Amino acid sequence: MTIEEAFGEVIRELRKTNNLSQEKLADISKLDRSFISLIECGRKQPSLITIYQLAKAFKLPASKILALTEKKIKK
């Protein structure tokens, strides 16, 4: 599994856990819905700013999202 795929899975899982559509997450994080989709599919690599925007949307520290991503990569 690539880093992009692992990060995308983490974002998708967090989004679903929070009962958010891609559109609602895009609105909260101030990102485009199609960009959220590409991240979740592992096709786009998020910038540091994007990671922080997503973390803020989920009300989590960015380090938690990265830790979840690392955990997924190690599986």
N, CA, C, O and CB atoms as a CASP TS submission, in Angstrom:
PFRMAT TS
TARGET T0000
AUTHOR 0000-0000-0000
METHOD Language model
MODEL 1
PARENT N/A
ATOM      1  N   MET     1       0.842  -1.180   0.000  1.00  0.00           N
ATOM      2  CA  MET     1       0.000   0.000   0.000  1.00  0.00           C
ATOM      3  C   MET     1       0.888   1.244   0.000  1.00  0.00           C
ATOM      4  O   MET     1       1.842   1.336   0.772  1.00  0.00           O
ATOM      5  CB  MET     1      -0.958  -0.002   1.221  1.00  0.00           C
ATOM      6  N   THR     2       0.567   2.189  -0.866  1.00  0.00           N
ATOM      7  CA  THR     2       1.356   3.421  -0.929  1.00  0.00           C
ATOM      8  C   THR     2       0.910   4.386   0.172  1.00  0.00           C
ATOM      9  O   THR     2      -0.140   4.205   0.788  1.00  0.00           O
ATOM     10  CB  THR     2       1.218   4.090  -2.324  1.00  0.00           C
ATOM     11  N   ILE     3       1.712   5.390   0.401  1.00  0.00           N
ATOM     12  CA  ILE     3       1.373   6.423   1.387  1.00  0.00           C
ATOM     13  C   ILE     3       0.076   7.120   0.974  1.00  0.00           C
ATOM     14  O   ILE     3      -0.787   7.386   1.810  1.00  0.00           O
ATOM     15  CB  ILE     3       2.530   7.459   1.529  1.00  0.00           C
ATOM     16  N   GLU     4      -0.051   7.412  -0.315  1.00  0.00           N
ATOM     17  CA  GLU     4      -1.248   8.088  -0.814  1.00  0.00           C
ATOM     18  C   GLU     4      -2.504   7.248  -0.575  1.00  0.00           C
ATOM     19  O   GLU     4      -3.542   7.773  -0.170  1.00  0.00           O
ATOM     20  CB  GLU     4      -1.099   8.394  -2.306  1.00  0.00           C
ATOM     21  N   GLU     5      -2.403   5.945  -0.829  1.00  0.00           N
ATOM     22  CA  GLU     5      -3.547   5.055  -0.613  1.00  0.00           C
ATOM     23  C   GLU     5      -3.906   4.967   0.864  1.00  0.00           C
ATOM     24  O   GLU     5      -5.082   5.009   1.225  1.00  0.00           O
ATOM     25  CB  GLU     5      -3.247   3.657  -1.161  1.00  0.00           C
ATOM     26  N   ALA     6      -2.900   4.845   1.713  1.00  0.00           N
ATOM     27  CA  ALA     6      -3.137   4.758   3.156  1.00  0.00           C
ATOM     28  C   ALA     6      -3.781   6.040   3.670  1.00  0.00           C
ATOM     29  O   ALA     6      -4.746   5.991   4.432  1.00  0.00           O
ATOM     30  CB  ALA     6      -1.819   4.485   3.908  1.00  0.00           C
ATOM     31  N   PHE     7      -3.247   7.188   3.255  1.00  0.00           N
ATOM     32  CA  PHE     7      -3.811   8.469   3.685  1.00  0.00           C
ATOM     33  C   PHE     7      -5.251   8.594   3.212  1.00  0.00           C
ATOM     34  O   PHE     7      -6.122   9.031   3.964  1.00  0.00           O
ATOM     35  CB  PHE     7      -2.968   9.645   3.151  1.00  0.00           C
ATOM     36  N   GLY     8      -5.497   8.212   1.974  1.00  0.00           N
ATOM     37  CA  GLY     8      -6.850   8.270   1.423  1.00  0.00           C
ATOM     38  C   GLY     8      -7.828   7.403   2.194  1.00  0.00           C
ATOM     39  O   GLY     8      -8.961   7.815   2.444  1.00  0.00           O
ATOM     40  N   GLU     9      -7.405   6.216   2.568  1.00  0.00           N
ATOM     41  CA  GLU     9      -8.267   5.328   3.353  1.00  0.00           C
ATOM     42  C   GLU     9      -8.575   5.939   4.713  1.00  0.00           C
ATOM     43  O   GLU     9      -9.708   5.865   5.189  1.00  0.00           O
ATOM     44  CB  GLU     9      -7.607   3.950   3.529  1.00  0.00           C
ATOM     45  N   VAL    10      -7.575   6.538   5.333  1.00  0.00           N
ATOM     46  CA  VAL    10      -7.775   7.182   6.636  1.00  0.00           C
ATOM     47  C   VAL    10      -8.799   8.310   6.508  1.00  0.00           C
ATOM     48  O   VAL    10      -9.707   8.422   7.333  1.00  0.00           O
ATOM     49  CB  VAL    10      -6.432   7.731   7.192  1.00  0.00           C
ATOM     50  N   ILE    11      -8.655   9.137   5.485  1.00  0.00           N
ATOM     51  CA  ILE    11      -9.591  10.245   5.288  1.00  0.00           C
ATOM     52  C   ILE    11     -11.003   9.716   5.039  1.00  0.00           C
ATOM     53  O   ILE    11     -11.966  10.233   5.605  1.00  0.00           O
ATOM     54  CB  ILE    11      -9.138  11.135   4.111  1.00  0.00           C
ATOM     55  N   ARG    12     -11.130   8.698   4.203  1.00  0.00           N
ATOM     56  CA  ARG    12     -12.452   8.113   3.932  1.00  0.00           C
ATOM     57  C   ARG    12     -13.070   7.555   5.218  1.00  0.00           C
ATOM     58  O   ARG    12     -14.249   7.779   5.491  1.00  0.00           O
ATOM     59  CB  ARG    12     -12.342   6.994   2.864  1.00  0.00           C
ATOM     60  N   GLU    13     -12.276   6.832   6.000  1.00  0.00           N
ATOM     61  CA  GLU    13     -12.789   6.259   7.251  1.00  0.00           C
ATOM     62  C   GLU    13     -13.212   7.348   8.232  1.00  0.00           C
ATOM     63  O   GLU    13     -14.265   7.244   8.861  1.00  0.00           O
ATOM     64  CB  GLU    13     -11.730   5.358   7.898  1.00  0.00           C
ATOM     65  N   LEU    14     -12.401   8.385   8.363  1.00  0.00           N
ATOM     66  CA  LEU    14     -12.755   9.492   9.266  1.00  0.00           C
ATOM     67  C   LEU    14     -14.019  10.200   8.777  1.00  0.00           C
ATOM     68  O   LEU    14     -14.881  10.564   9.577  1.00  0.00           O
ATOM     69  CB  LEU    14     -11.585  10.504   9.374  1.00  0.00           C
ATOM     70  N   ARG    15     -14.124  10.391   7.482  1.00  0.00           N
ATOM     71  CA  ARG    15     -15.301  11.048   6.915  1.00  0.00           C
ATOM     72  C   ARG    15     -16.557  10.241   7.199  1.00  0.00           C
ATOM     73  O   ARG    15     -17.575  10.791   7.620  1.00  0.00           O
ATOM     74  CB  ARG    15     -15.133  11.248   5.404  1.00  0.00           C
ATOM     75  N   LYS    16     -16.484   8.943   6.970  1.00  0.00           N
ATOM     76  CA  LYS    16     -17.651   8.087   7.207  1.00  0.00           C
ATOM     77  C   LYS    16     -17.984   7.981   8.695  1.00  0.00           C
ATOM     78  O   LYS    16     -19.157   7.976   9.068  1.00  0.00           O
ATOM     79  CB  LYS    16     -17.405   6.693   6.631  1.00  0.00           C
ATOM     80  N   THR    17     -16.968   7.896   9.535  1.00  0.00           N
ATOM     81  CA  THR    17     -17.178   7.847  10.977  1.00  0.00           C
ATOM     82  C   THR    17     -17.904   9.104  11.469  1.00  0.00           C
ATOM     83  O   THR    17     -18.710   9.051  12.398  1.00  0.00           O
ATOM     84  CB  THR    17     -15.833   7.690  11.704  1.00  0.00           C
ATOM     85  N   ASN    18     -17.602  10.219  10.832  1.00  0.00           N
ATOM     86  CA  ASN    18     -18.223  11.489  11.191  1.00  0.00           C
ATOM     87  C   ASN    18     -19.509  11.773  10.402  1.00  0.00           C
ATOM     88  O   ASN    18     -20.057  12.873  10.460  1.00  0.00           O
ATOM     89  CB  ASN    18     -17.238  12.611  10.974  1.00  0.00           C
ATOM     90  N   ASN    19     -19.975  10.761   9.668  1.00  0.00           N
ATOM     91  CA  ASN    19     -21.207  10.878   8.876  1.00  0.00           C
ATOM     92  C   ASN    19     -21.198  12.101   7.959  1.00  0.00           C
ATOM     93  O   ASN    19     -22.172  12.852   7.892  1.00  0.00           O
ATOM     94  CB  ASN    19     -22.414  10.946   9.802  1.00  0.00           C
ATOM     95  N   LEU    20     -20.088  12.285   7.259  1.00  0.00           N
ATOM     96  CA  LEU    20     -19.955  13.403   6.338  1.00  0.00           C
ATOM     97  C   LEU    20     -19.909  12.895   4.901  1.00  0.00           C
ATOM     98  O   LEU    20     -19.275  11.881   4.611  1.00  0.00           O
ATOM     99  CB  LEU    20     -18.696  14.226   6.662  1.00  0.00           C
ATOM    100  N   SER    21     -20.571  13.595   4.024  1.00  0.00           N
ATOM    101  CA  SER    21     -20.422  13.317   2.599  1.00  0.00           C
ATOM    102  C   SER    21     -19.131  13.986   2.135  1.00  0.00           C
ATOM    103  O   SER    21     -18.573  14.831   2.836  1.00  0.00           O
ATOM    104  CB  SER    21     -21.666  13.828   1.773  1.00  0.00           C
ATOM    105  N   GLN    22     -18.672  13.610   0.971  1.00  0.00           N
ATOM    106  CA  GLN    22     -17.484  14.281   0.429  1.00  0.00           C
ATOM    107  C   GLN    22     -17.771  15.768   0.245  1.00  0.00           C
ATOM    108  O   GLN    22     -16.903  16.610   0.477  1.00  0.00           O
ATOM    109  CB  GLN    22     -17.052  13.641  -0.921  1.00  0.00           C
ATOM    110  N   GLU    23     -18.980  16.079  -0.168  1.00  0.00           N
ATOM    111  CA  GLU    23     -19.352  17.476  -0.384  1.00  0.00           C
ATOM    112  C   GLU    23     -19.323  18.267   0.928  1.00  0.00           C
ATOM    113  O   GLU    23     -18.826  19.393   0.962  1.00  0.00           O
ATOM    114  CB  GLU    23     -20.748  17.562  -1.021  1.00  0.00           C
ATOM    115  N   LYS    24     -19.850  17.687   1.995  1.00  0.00           N
ATOM    116  CA  LYS    24     -19.863  18.376   3.292  1.00  0.00           C
ATOM    117  C   LYS    24     -18.435  18.544   3.825  1.00  0.00           C
ATOM    118  O   LYS    24     -18.089  19.600   4.355  1.00  0.00           O
ATOM    119  CB  LYS    24     -20.730  17.593   4.316  1.00  0.00           C
ATOM    120  N   LEU    25     -17.614  17.509   3.684  1.00  0.00           N
ATOM    121  CA  LEU    25     -16.220  17.607   4.114  1.00  0.00           C
ATOM    122  C   LEU    25     -15.502  18.691   3.309  1.00  0.00           C
ATOM    123  O   LEU    25     -14.725  19.472   3.859  1.00  0.00           O
ATOM    124  CB  LEU    25     -15.499  16.244   3.954  1.00  0.00           C
ATOM    125  N   ALA    26     -15.766  18.730   2.020  1.00  0.00           N
ATOM    126  CA  ALA    26     -15.155  19.756   1.168  1.00  0.00           C
ATOM    127  C   ALA    26     -15.552  21.153   1.642  1.00  0.00           C
ATOM    128  O   ALA    26     -14.720  22.059   1.695  1.00  0.00           O
ATOM    129  CB  ALA    26     -15.571  19.555  -0.308  1.00  0.00           C
ATOM    130  N   ASP    27     -16.810  21.317   1.980  1.00  0.00           N
ATOM    131  CA  ASP    27     -17.307  22.608   2.455  1.00  0.00           C
ATOM    132  C   ASP    27     -16.633  23.010   3.766  1.00  0.00           C
ATOM    133  O   ASP    27     -16.183  24.146   3.915  1.00  0.00           O
ATOM    134  CB  ASP    27     -18.830  22.558   2.640  1.00  0.00           C
ATOM    135  N   ILE    28     -16.565  22.086   4.703  1.00  0.00           N
ATOM    136  CA  ILE    28     -15.964  22.371   6.018  1.00  0.00           C
ATOM    137  C   ILE    28     -14.472  22.661   5.888  1.00  0.00           C
ATOM    138  O   ILE    28     -13.952  23.575   6.529  1.00  0.00           O
ATOM    139  CB  ILE    28     -16.186  21.187   6.981  1.00  0.00           C
ATOM    140  N   SER    29     -13.793  21.885   5.060  1.00  0.00           N
ATOM    141  CA  SER    29     -12.334  22.016   4.941  1.00  0.00           C
ATOM    142  C   SER    29     -11.897  23.055   3.909  1.00  0.00           C
ATOM    143  O   SER    29     -10.709  23.343   3.767  1.00  0.00           O
ATOM    144  CB  SER    29     -11.734  20.682   4.582  1.00  0.00           C
ATOM    145  N   LYS    30     -12.873  23.611   3.192  1.00  0.00           N
ATOM    146  CA  LYS    30     -12.594  24.605   2.153  1.00  0.00           C
ATOM    147  C   LYS    30     -11.745  24.033   1.007  1.00  0.00           C
ATOM    148  O   LYS    30     -10.876  24.704   0.450  1.00  0.00           O
ATOM    149  CB  LYS    30     -11.884  25.806   2.769  1.00  0.00           C
ATOM    150  N   LEU    31     -12.033  22.772   0.681  1.00  0.00           N
ATOM    151  CA  LEU    31     -11.381  22.087  -0.433  1.00  0.00           C
ATOM    152  C   LEU    31     -12.452  21.718  -1.453  1.00  0.00           C
ATOM    153  O   LEU    31     -13.642  21.740  -1.140  1.00  0.00           O
ATOM    154  CB  LEU    31     -10.599  20.816   0.052  1.00  0.00           C
ATOM    155  N   ASP    32     -12.043  21.387  -2.642  1.00  0.00           N
ATOM    156  CA  ASP    32     -12.983  20.984  -3.677  1.00  0.00           C
ATOM    157  C   ASP    32     -13.389  19.527  -3.475  1.00  0.00           C
ATOM    158  O   ASP    32     -12.560  18.696  -3.105  1.00  0.00           O
ATOM    159  CB  ASP    32     -12.370  21.187  -5.077  1.00  0.00           C
ATOM    160  N   ARG    33     -14.673  19.216  -3.719  1.00  0.00           N
ATOM    161  CA  ARG    33     -15.164  17.859  -3.535  1.00  0.00           C
ATOM    162  C   ARG    33     -14.413  16.862  -4.408  1.00  0.00           C
ATOM    163  O   ARG    33     -14.128  15.749  -3.967  1.00  0.00           O
ATOM    164  CB  ARG    33     -16.647  17.797  -3.836  1.00  0.00           C
ATOM    165  N   SER    34     -14.093  17.243  -5.629  1.00  0.00           N
ATOM    166  CA  SER    34     -13.370  16.328  -6.518  1.00  0.00           C
ATOM    167  C   SER    34     -11.955  16.071  -5.995  1.00  0.00           C
ATOM    168  O   SER    34     -11.407  14.987  -6.194  1.00  0.00           O
ATOM    169  CB  SER    34     -13.312  16.901  -7.951  1.00  0.00           C
ATOM    170  N   PHE    35     -11.371  17.057  -5.334  1.00  0.00           N
ATOM    171  CA  PHE    35     -10.044  16.879  -4.744  1.00  0.00           C
ATOM    172  C   PHE    35     -10.116  15.897  -3.569  1.00  0.00           C
ATOM    173  O   PHE    35      -9.228  15.061  -3.397  1.00  0.00           O
ATOM    174  CB  PHE    35      -9.466  18.241  -4.277  1.00  0.00           C
ATOM    175  N   ILE    36     -11.169  16.004  -2.771  1.00  0.00           N
ATOM    176  CA  ILE    36     -11.386  15.051  -1.667  1.00  0.00           C
ATOM    177  C   ILE    36     -11.472  13.639  -2.242  1.00  0.00           C
ATOM    178  O   ILE    36     -10.863  12.709  -1.713  1.00  0.00           O
ATOM    179  CB  ILE    36     -12.691  15.401  -0.859  1.00  0.00           C
ATOM    180  N   SER    37     -12.228  13.484  -3.321  1.00  0.00           N
ATOM    181  CA  SER    37     -12.375  12.179  -3.962  1.00  0.00           C
ATOM    182  C   SER    37     -11.030  11.637  -4.430  1.00  0.00           C
ATOM    183  O   SER    37     -10.722  10.464  -4.217  1.00  0.00           O
ATOM    184  CB  SER    37     -13.340  12.273  -5.141  1.00  0.00           C
ATOM    185  N   LEU    38     -10.235  12.483  -5.064  1.00  0.00           N
ATOM    186  CA  LEU    38      -8.918  12.053  -5.553  1.00  0.00           C
ATOM    187  C   LEU    38      -7.991  11.669  -4.398  1.00  0.00           C
ATOM    188  O   LEU    38      -7.203  10.731  -4.522  1.00  0.00           O
ATOM    189  CB  LEU    38      -8.274  13.165  -6.392  1.00  0.00           C
ATOM    190  N   ILE    39      -8.079  12.380  -3.294  1.00  0.00           N
ATOM    191  CA  ILE    39      -7.272  12.030  -2.109  1.00  0.00           C
ATOM    192  C   ILE    39      -7.705  10.661  -1.594  1.00  0.00           C
ATOM    193  O   ILE    39      -6.871   9.795  -1.332  1.00  0.00           O
ATOM    194  CB  ILE    39      -7.420  13.113  -0.984  1.00  0.00           C
ATOM    195  N   GLU    40      -9.019  10.474  -1.451  1.00  0.00           N
ATOM    196  CA  GLU    40      -9.532   9.200  -0.926  1.00  0.00           C
ATOM    197  C   GLU    40      -9.164   8.017  -1.816  1.00  0.00           C
ATOM    198  O   GLU    40      -8.986   6.903  -1.325  1.00  0.00           O
ATOM    199  CB  GLU    40     -11.045   9.269  -0.775  1.00  0.00           C
ATOM    200  N   CYS    41      -9.051   8.251  -3.104  1.00  0.00           N
ATOM    201  CA  CYS    41      -8.685   7.181  -4.037  1.00  0.00           C
ATOM    202  C   CYS    41      -7.174   6.973  -4.117  1.00  0.00           C
ATOM    203  O   CYS    41      -6.704   6.059  -4.795  1.00  0.00           O
ATOM    204  CB  CYS    41      -9.231   7.490  -5.421  1.00  0.00           C
ATOM    205  N   GLY    42      -6.416   7.820  -3.426  1.00  0.00           N
ATOM    206  CA  GLY    42      -4.964   7.697  -3.446  1.00  0.00           C
ATOM    207  C   GLY    42      -4.327   8.239  -4.708  1.00  0.00           C
ATOM    208  O   GLY    42      -3.182   7.911  -5.021  1.00  0.00           O
ATOM    209  N   ARG    43      -5.064   9.070  -5.440  1.00  0.00           N
ATOM    210  CA  ARG    43      -4.546   9.614  -6.696  1.00  0.00           C
ATOM    211  C   ARG    43      -3.876  10.968  -6.538  1.00  0.00           C
ATOM    212  O   ARG    43      -3.146  11.410  -7.426  1.00  0.00           O
ATOM    213  CB  ARG    43      -5.657   9.729  -7.691  1.00  0.00           C
ATOM    214  N   LYS    44      -4.118  11.626  -5.418  1.00  0.00           N
ATOM    215  CA  LYS    44      -3.505  12.938  -5.166  1.00  0.00           C
ATOM    216  C   LYS    44      -2.791  12.916  -3.828  1.00  0.00           C
ATOM    217  O   LYS    44      -3.232  12.282  -2.869  1.00  0.00           O
ATOM    218  CB  LYS    44      -4.569  14.069  -5.193  1.00  0.00           C
ATOM    219  N   GLN    45      -1.694  13.614  -3.795  1.00  0.00           N
ATOM    220  CA  GLN    45      -0.894  13.736  -2.589  1.00  0.00           C
ATOM    221  C   GLN    45      -1.204  15.082  -1.941  1.00  0.00           C
ATOM    222  O   GLN    45      -0.986  16.121  -2.564  1.00  0.00           O
ATOM    223  CB  GLN    45       0.628  13.597  -2.903  1.00  0.00           C
ATOM    224  N   PRO    46      -1.703  15.088  -0.719  1.00  0.00           N
ATOM    225  CA  PRO    46      -2.062  16.359  -0.092  1.00  0.00           C
ATOM    226  C   PRO    46      -0.835  17.137   0.371  1.00  0.00           C
ATOM    227  O   PRO    46       0.178  16.558   0.766  1.00  0.00           O
ATOM    228  CB  PRO    46      -2.988  16.116   1.085  1.00  0.00           C
ATOM    229  N   SER    47      -0.949  18.454   0.313  1.00  0.00           N
ATOM    230  CA  SER    47       0.107  19.308   0.854  1.00  0.00           C
ATOM    231  C   SER    47      -0.057  19.374   2.372  1.00  0.00           C
ATOM    232  O   SER    47      -1.056  18.910   2.921  1.00  0.00           O
ATOM    233  CB  SER    47       0.060  20.743   0.218  1.00  0.00           C
ATOM    234  N   LEU    48       0.909  19.942   3.022  1.00  0.00           N
ATOM    235  CA  LEU    48       0.843  20.112   4.472  1.00  0.00           C
ATOM    236  C   LEU    48      -0.356  20.979   4.847  1.00  0.00           C
ATOM    237  O   LEU    48      -1.035  20.710   5.839  1.00  0.00           O
ATOM    238  CB  LEU    48       2.150  20.740   5.007  1.00  0.00           C
ATOM    239  N   ILE    49      -0.612  22.006   4.062  1.00  0.00           N
ATOM    240  CA  ILE    49      -1.768  22.878   4.319  1.00  0.00           C
ATOM    241  C   ILE    49      -3.064  22.074   4.218  1.00  0.00           C
ATOM    242  O   ILE    49      -3.959  22.229   5.050  1.00  0.00           O
ATOM    243  CB  ILE    49      -1.792  24.070   3.321  1.00  0.00           C
ATOM    244  N   THR    50      -3.166  21.222   3.206  1.00  0.00           N
ATOM    245  CA  THR    50      -4.360  20.397   3.027  1.00  0.00           C
ATOM    246  C   THR    50      -4.551  19.450   4.204  1.00  0.00           C
ATOM    247  O   THR    50      -5.674  19.264   4.672  1.00  0.00           O
ATOM    248  CB  THR    50      -4.270  19.600   1.722  1.00  0.00           C
ATOM    249  N   ILE    51      -3.478  18.857   4.681  1.00  0.00           N
ATOM    250  CA  ILE    51      -3.567  17.963   5.841  1.00  0.00           C
ATOM    251  C   ILE    51      -4.113  18.718   7.043  1.00  0.00           C
ATOM    252  O   ILE    51      -4.962  18.200   7.767  1.00  0.00           O
ATOM    253  CB  ILE    51      -2.186  17.354   6.174  1.00  0.00           C
ATOM    254  N   TYR    52      -3.636  19.931   7.259  1.00  0.00           N
ATOM    255  CA  TYR    52      -4.120  20.741   8.377  1.00  0.00           C
ATOM    256  C   TYR    52      -5.582  21.143   8.191  1.00  0.00           C
ATOM    257  O   TYR    52      -6.336  21.178   9.163  1.00  0.00           O
ATOM    258  CB  TYR    52      -3.256  21.988   8.537  1.00  0.00           C
ATOM    259  N   GLN    53      -5.992  21.447   6.964  1.00  0.00           N
ATOM    260  CA  GLN    53      -7.392  21.790   6.700  1.00  0.00           C
ATOM    261  C   GLN    53      -8.299  20.600   7.006  1.00  0.00           C
ATOM    262  O   GLN    53      -9.361  20.761   7.608  1.00  0.00           O
ATOM    263  CB  GLN    53      -7.576  22.239   5.231  1.00  0.00           C
ATOM    264  N   LEU    54      -7.879  19.412   6.593  1.00  0.00           N
ATOM    265  CA  LEU    54      -8.664  18.208   6.866  1.00  0.00           C
ATOM    266  C   LEU    54      -8.699  17.913   8.367  1.00  0.00           C
ATOM    267  O   LEU    54      -9.749  17.573   8.911  1.00  0.00           O
ATOM    268  CB  LEU    54      -8.084  17.003   6.099  1.00  0.00           C
ATOM    269  N   ALA    55      -7.568  18.042   9.024  1.00  0.00           N
ATOM    270  CA  ALA    55      -7.511  17.806  10.469  1.00  0.00           C
ATOM    271  C   ALA    55      -8.457  18.755  11.209  1.00  0.00           C
ATOM    272  O   ALA    55      -9.173  18.345  12.122  1.00  0.00           O
ATOM    273  CB  ALA    55      -6.066  17.981  10.988  1.00  0.00           C
ATOM    274  N   LYS    56      -8.450  20.000  10.812  1.00  0.00           N
ATOM    275  CA  LYS    56      -9.340  20.983  11.434  1.00  0.00           C
ATOM    276  C   LYS    56     -10.800  20.615  11.208  1.00  0.00           C
ATOM    277  O   LYS    56     -11.622  20.746  12.115  1.00  0.00           O
ATOM    278  CB  LYS    56      -9.060  22.388  10.883  1.00  0.00           C
ATOM    279  N   ALA    57     -11.124  20.157  10.007  1.00  0.00           N
ATOM    280  CA  ALA    57     -12.486  19.741   9.681  1.00  0.00           C
ATOM    281  C   ALA    57     -12.938  18.569  10.558  1.00  0.00           C
ATOM    282  O   ALA    57     -14.103  18.493  10.948  1.00  0.00           O
ATOM    283  CB  ALA    57     -12.581  19.355   8.200  1.00  0.00           C
ATOM    284  N   PHE    58     -12.014  17.662  10.864  1.00  0.00           N
ATOM    285  CA  PHE    58     -12.326  16.506  11.712  1.00  0.00           C
ATOM    286  C   PHE    58     -12.138  16.798  13.200  1.00  0.00           C
ATOM    287  O   PHE    58     -12.405  15.945  14.046  1.00  0.00           O
ATOM    288  CB  PHE    58     -11.458  15.328  11.315  1.00  0.00           C
ATOM    289  N   LYS    59     -11.675  18.010  13.513  1.00  0.00           N
ATOM    290  CA  LYS    59     -11.402  18.409  14.902  1.00  0.00           C
ATOM    291  C   LYS    59     -10.391  17.463  15.548  1.00  0.00           C
ATOM    292  O   LYS    59     -10.554  17.020  16.685  1.00  0.00           O
ATOM    293  CB  LYS    59     -12.710  18.432  15.728  1.00  0.00           C
ATOM    294  N   LEU    60      -9.349  17.174  14.786  1.00  0.00           N
ATOM    295  CA  LEU    60      -8.265  16.305  15.239  1.00  0.00           C
ATOM    296  C   LEU    60      -6.938  17.019  14.999  1.00  0.00           C
ATOM    297  O   LEU    60      -6.847  17.885  14.129  1.00  0.00           O
ATOM    298  CB  LEU    60      -8.300  14.924  14.503  1.00  0.00           C
ATOM    299  N   PRO    61      -5.915  16.661  15.762  1.00  0.00           N
ATOM    300  CA  PRO    61      -4.590  17.179  15.415  1.00  0.00           C
ATOM    301  C   PRO    61      -4.094  16.485  14.136  1.00  0.00           C
ATOM    302  O   PRO    61      -4.382  15.311  13.903  1.00  0.00           O
ATOM    303  CB  PRO    61      -3.579  16.961  16.595  1.00  0.00           C
ATOM    304  N   ALA    62      -3.365  17.212  13.338  1.00  0.00           N
ATOM    305  CA  ALA    62      -2.819  16.639  12.100  1.00  0.00           C
ATOM    306  C   ALA    62      -1.966  15.417  12.412  1.00  0.00           C
ATOM    307  O   ALA    62      -1.920  14.469  11.628  1.00  0.00           O
ATOM    308  CB  ALA    62      -1.985  17.687  11.333  1.00  0.00           C
ATOM    309  N   SER    63      -1.297  15.442  13.549  1.00  0.00           N
ATOM    310  CA  SER    63      -0.442  14.314  13.937  1.00  0.00           C
ATOM    311  C   SER    63      -1.247  13.022  14.093  1.00  0.00           C
ATOM    312  O   SER    63      -0.721  11.937  13.844  1.00  0.00           O
ATOM    313  CB  SER    63       0.289  14.631  15.246  1.00  0.00           C
ATOM    314  N   LYS    64      -2.502  13.125  14.497  1.00  0.00           N
ATOM    315  CA  LYS    64      -3.353  11.936  14.654  1.00  0.00           C
ATOM    316  C   LYS    64      -3.643  11.316  13.281  1.00  0.00           C
ATOM    317  O   LYS    64      -3.603  10.096  13.123  1.00  0.00           O
ATOM    318  CB  LYS    64      -4.688  12.303  15.378  1.00  0.00           C
ATOM    319  N   ILE    65      -3.932  12.161  12.301  1.00  0.00           N
ATOM    320  CA  ILE    65      -4.199  11.662  10.943  1.00  0.00           C
ATOM    321  C   ILE    65      -2.952  10.995  10.378  1.00  0.00           C
ATOM    322  O   ILE    65      -3.037   9.943   9.745  1.00  0.00           O
ATOM    323  CB  ILE    65      -4.661  12.813  10.011  1.00  0.00           C
ATOM    324  N   LEU    66      -1.805  11.604  10.604  1.00  0.00           N
ATOM    325  CA  LEU    66      -0.552  11.021  10.111  1.00  0.00           C
ATOM    326  C   LEU    66      -0.222   9.727  10.846  1.00  0.00           C
ATOM    327  O   LEU    66       0.280   8.781  10.238  1.00  0.00           O
ATOM    328  CB  LEU    66       0.603  12.021  10.265  1.00  0.00           C
ATOM    329  N   ALA    67      -0.500   9.677  12.148  1.00  0.00           N
ATOM    330  CA  ALA    67      -0.257   8.452  12.919  1.00  0.00           C
ATOM    331  C   ALA    67      -1.145   7.310  12.407  1.00  0.00           C
ATOM    332  O   ALA    67      -0.690   6.172  12.285  1.00  0.00           O
ATOM    333  CB  ALA    67      -0.516   8.700  14.429  1.00  0.00           C
ATOM    334  N   LEU    68      -2.402   7.617  12.113  1.00  0.00           N
ATOM    335  CA  LEU    68      -3.306   6.600  11.563  1.00  0.00           C
ATOM    336  C   LEU    68      -2.817   6.121  10.196  1.00  0.00           C
ATOM    337  O   LEU    68      -2.930   4.942   9.863  1.00  0.00           O
ATOM    338  CB  LEU    68      -4.742   7.159  11.448  1.00  0.00           C
ATOM    339  N   THR    69      -2.277   7.041   9.419  1.00  0.00           N
ATOM    340  CA  THR    69      -1.732   6.690   8.105  1.00  0.00           C
ATOM    341  C   THR    69      -0.520   5.775   8.260  1.00  0.00           C
ATOM    342  O   THR    69      -0.402   4.775   7.552  1.00  0.00           O
ATOM    343  CB  THR    69      -1.345   7.962   7.319  1.00  0.00           C
ATOM    344  N   GLU    70       0.365   6.108   9.170  1.00  0.00           N
ATOM    345  CA  GLU    70       1.559   5.273   9.417  1.00  0.00           C
ATOM    346  C   GLU    70       1.160   3.874   9.861  1.00  0.00           C
ATOM    347  O   GLU    70       1.742   2.883   9.420  1.00  0.00           O
ATOM    348  CB  GLU    70       2.467   5.922  10.486  1.00  0.00           C
ATOM    349  N   LYS    71       0.167   3.801  10.733  1.00  0.00           N
ATOM    350  CA  LYS    71      -0.322   2.505  11.227  1.00  0.00           C
ATOM    351  C   LYS    71      -0.831   1.648  10.065  1.00  0.00           C
ATOM    352  O   LYS    71      -0.576   0.445  10.011  1.00  0.00           O
ATOM    353  CB  LYS    71      -1.447   2.709  12.276  1.00  0.00           C
ATOM    354  N   LYS    72      -1.554   2.282   9.141  1.00  0.00           N
ATOM    355  CA  LYS    72      -2.092   1.564   7.986  1.00  0.00           C
ATOM    356  C   LYS    72      -0.976   1.069   7.066  1.00  0.00           C
ATOM    357  O   LYS    72      -1.058  -0.036   6.531  1.00  0.00           O
ATOM    358  CB  LYS    72      -3.053   2.463   7.206  1.00  0.00           C
ATOM    359  N   ILE    73       0.057   1.878   6.882  1.00  0.00           N
ATOM    360  CA  ILE    73       1.172   1.496   6.014  1.00  0.00           C
ATOM    361  C   ILE    73       1.905   0.277   6.578  1.00  0.00           C
ATOM    362  O   ILE    73       2.352  -0.587   5.824  1.00  0.00           O
ATOM    363  CB  ILE    73       2.152   2.676   5.845  1.00  0.00           C
ATOM    364  N   LYS    74       2.025   0.213   7.900  1.00  0.00           N
ATOM    365  CA  LYS    74       2.785  -0.868   8.547  1.00  0.00           C
ATOM    366  C   LYS    74       2.047  -2.200   8.520  1.00  0.00           C
ATOM    367  O   LYS    74       2.657  -3.243   8.756  1.00  0.00           O
ATOM    368  CB  LYS    74       3.096  -0.495   9.984  1.00  0.00           C
ATOM    369  N   LYS    75       0.751  -2.186   8.239  1.00  0.00           N
ATOM    370  CA  LYS    75      -0.019  -3.448   8.215  1.00  0.00           C
ATOM    371  C   LYS    75       0.367  -4.317   7.065  1.00  0.00           C
ATOM    372  O   LYS    75      -0.182  -5.406   6.901  1.00  0.00           O
ATOM    373  CB  LYS    75      -1.500  -3.174   8.150  1.00  0.00           C
TER
END
